[in-house]
Amino acid sequence: MTTSSTSEASRSLTRSEWVSTLPPWRRLLAMLNWRPVYDIEQRTKQLRIESLESKRRTKQLESEIEQLKKENERLAELESRMDALLLSADSSSQTPPATGSN
């Protein structure tokens, strides 16, 4: 089977052209099973659900990140207070011993 031009060979068949190439029994099956719109709708619906779940999860993660940043700031503040307390405790405990000269 030869084609008259390469452009005809490269173009895809339309649904009706494809069905017309099938034997009669297969045409009937193809017509019964052919539901591209339904399949596309189902896939689109699934993608929308996944997109919404992804957005929800992203918001949840952003919220958790903000909470962790606040906790890190709070811990850094507590750590600096603790260091200051330890330094003041060390300096007060290192007072020179009293001499016994009378």
C-alpha positions in Angstrom: 0.0 0.0 0.0 1.5 3.3 -1.1 0.5 6.8 -0.2 0.3 9.7 -2.6 2.2 12.0 -0.4 4.0 12.0 2.9 1.6 14.5 4.5 -1.3 12.0 4.1 0.8 9.2 5.6 1.8 11.4 8.6 -1.7 12.6 9.5 -3.6 10.5 12.0 -6.9 8.9 11.2 -10.1 10.4 12.5 -12.4 8.2 14.5 -14.8 7.6 11.6 -11.9 6.8 9.3 -10.5 4.4 11.8 -13.8 2.6 12.3 -14.4 2.3 8.5 -11.1 0.3 8.2 -12.4 -2.4 10.7 -14.4 -5.5 9.9 -18.2 -5.2 10.6 -18.1 -7.1 13.9 -15.1 -5.0 15.1 -16.9 -1.8 14.1 -19.8 -2.7 16.4 -17.4 -3.4 19.3 -15.5 -0.2 18.6 -18.7 1.8 18.6 -19.9 0.2 21.9 -16.5 0.7 23.6 -15.5 4.0 22.2 -15.9 6.6 24.9 -13.1 9.0 24.6 -15.1 11.9 26.1 -16.0 9.9 29.2 -12.3 8.8 29.6 -11.1 12.4 29.3 -13.7 13.6 31.8 -12.7 10.9 34.3 -9.0 11.7 33.9 -9.7 15.4 34.2 -11.8 14.8 37.4 -9.0 12.7 38.9 -6.4 15.4 38.0 -8.6 18.1 39.7 -8.9 16.0 42.8 -5.1 15.4 42.9 -4.5 19.1 42.4 -6.8 20.1 45.2 -5.2 17.5 47.5 -1.8 18.9 46.5 -2.8 22.4 47.3 -4.2 21.4 50.6 -1.0 19.5 51.5 1.1 22.5 50.4 -0.9 24.8 52.7 -0.5 22.4 55.5 3.2 22.1 55.0 3.6 25.9 54.8 1.7 26.2 58.1 3.9 23.6 59.7 7.0 25.3 58.5 5.8 28.6 60.0 5.1 26.9 63.3 8.6 25.3 63.3 10.2 28.7 62.6 8.3 30.2 65.6 9.4 27.3 67.8 13.0 27.7 66.6 13.0 31.4 67.5 11.5 30.6 70.9 14.2 28.0 71.5 17.0 30.3 70.4 15.7 32.9 72.8 15.5 30.4 75.7 19.0 29.2 74.8 20.4 32.7 74.9 18.7 33.3 78.3 20.1 30.0 79.6 23.6 31.0 78.4 23.3 34.3 80.1 22.2 32.7 83.3 25.1 30.2 83.2 27.6 32.9 82.6 26.3 35.0 85.5 26.3 31.9 87.7 29.8 31.0 86.7 31.1 34.6 87.3 29.4 34.8 90.8 30.8 31.4 91.9 34.3 32.4 90.9 34.7 35.2 93.6 38.1 35.3 95.0 38.5 33.4 98.3 38.6 35.6 101.4 42.1 36.0 102.9 42.6 35.4 106.6 44.9 38.3 107.2 44.1 40.2 110.4 
